[in-house]
Amino acid sequence: MKVVIDGELCQGQGRCFSIAPSLFGFDDLGDGVVLGDGTLTAETLDLARLAQANCPEHAIFIEESS
């Protein structure tokens, strides 16, 4: 599984970073970005889901790996 942020939807609220700083950071404009390639482990999946549930713009998506 992977986590991604839709850059068109993100408005830089920073909740994802506050919840999971090991998964999320900020770009030069202050919008959220996924750190690394977004691959989730059993340990980080719950954090990604919590960040997704708390994103006011619904810009975080968890995708099944193919």
N, C-alpha and C positions, 0 to 999 in steps of 0.2 A: 504494500500500500504506500501511497505517496500523498503528501500534503502540498497544495498549491494555493497561491493567492491570485485572484483576478485583479490585476493592476487597474483596470477600468472602474472597478467597484470600490476599491480601497480608498479611504479618505484620511488615513493616517491617525486613527484614534489611538492606536498603540495597545489595545487590550491584548492582542495576541502576544506581543512582546512581554507584557506584564505577567501573563499566565505562563508562557513557555519561552523564556529567553534563549534556551538551547536550540529552539526550532525556528525562531523568527527574529528578524532584525529590521532595520530601516534603510531605505535608499537615500540618495542625495536630496530628494524632495520631501522626505519624512514619511513616505508611504511604506507599508509593511512589505517585507520580502521573506521568502523562505531561505533559511541558511542551508548550504549544501545542495544536494539534489532532491531533497524532500522525502527521501525514503524513511518510512516509519518502522520502528521496532515495536515489540510488544510493550515495552516500557514507555515509548513516546506516543503511541497511538491514543492513549487516554488523554494526554496533554493536548494533542492536536484536536481531539473531539471537544474538549473543554474550550479551547480557543475558538473553534468553529461555532460553538453554541453561544459564545459571548461576543462575536463580531457583529456590531450594529449594522454594518453594510452587507452582511452575508457574503463576504468576499473570499472566505476560506472554504476550500473544497478538499475532500479526502477521496482519492481515486483508487480504485482497485488496480493492482498491477496486472499486466497481461502476460 
